[in-house]
Amino acid sequence: MLDVEKLLALRAVAAHGTIAAAARELGYTRSAVSQQLSALERAAGTSLLLRSGNSVTVTPVGRSLLEHTERILVELRAAEAALQRSDGEIAGELRVGVPFREGPPLMSSALTDVRQQHPKLQLTLAATTDSTGAEEVRRGTLDLVMVSRFGPAPGPAEPGLRQCVLSRDPLRLCVSRRHRLAAEPYCRVADLGAESWVISPMSPLGRLTLGLCSSAGFQPVVAATVHDVAAALGLVEADWGITIAPELTPSSDGLRRIALRDVDAMRHSVLLMRDGDEESPSIAAVLAAVRSAVSRVALQALVS
């Protein structure tokens, strides 16, 4: 009989290419993972891995077994969801990735609500980024993650994942209240070539901003580089320059937001989960709480 824990070890090795990296992900020693893989090969009656030095590749038979493993995991998660529904109370464990740096502070407040409403549900938070979140859900190290997608549309979900678009908020030019444009209702990126900019160049939003400037025919004069939107807005308020940020990003009295006529890109806040997990009561509870948080933030933006 094939064992799920051993199948997960094979899955981790296939994802990382080395037993050492798989062991770190699974929280086991390298020796323990090697023993699991050897036992799995004995149970399968054939080689599942090709070892070459420290690297490992999966054989065609191993690849076939991994395809079955993904289907087995979907069924196991469906069984767990059914047990939660039959019990009438949401329990178990849910590992959630939160983009503390890049995203709006929706997930942390929403998950606090879920934790209070469902005390038997063990929630674990992990800091993630837009670039790593999807892969962590696919590997199974996280069950749910929030990411921000920038563009006219969010784009399709990655293979094996399901996505739920929570909000779409337009991009705005952010300036200090003392800036010459502070009283303007709108402007164009093409008119901002002489301005100093505050940018997070390695983030998706920063790369988009650089692309918008390039399309408008200029290379921005960067006065400061930062790692997150909050830091950028703080420097903008202190008159270091201007930046582009989503409408629903927390603001302050020292900032002014200006509509951009020549920008159709938006921030799409998306929750990612594995295929089939949308039926889980715990994930459904998180979805409901985050949607409620999005509505509150949107309402505050309208009345502020």
Beta strands, then each sheet from edge to edge (+ up, - down):
strand 1: 49-52
strand 2: 55-58
strand 3: 92-98
strand 4: 121-127
strand 5: 144-151
strand 6: 161-176
strand 7: 186-187
strand 8: 196-199
strand 9: 221-225
strand 10: 243-246
strand 11: 255-260
strand 12: 266-274
sheet 1: 1+ 2-
sheet 2: 4+ 3+ 5+ 12- 6+ 10-
sheet 3: 4+ 3+ 5+ 12- 6+ 11- 7-
sheet 4: 8+ 9+
end
